[in-house]
């Protein structure tokens, strides 16, 4: 539970969403690169 001195403002929520979206995009890019490497390296 967040402390009362630091409420979840719109800016904080947006920053948290942006960070999780950025992390998801980075993970998806890494997965696609790995899939390409596996496909080209396996035959």
C-alpha angles and dihedrals in degrees: 000000000000117000116259091242090065109045120186099260123186090260092053092048091048091049091050091049092048091050093050092046091049090050091049092049091049091049092049092049091050090049092051092048090050091048091051092047092049092048095049095040098048100065 
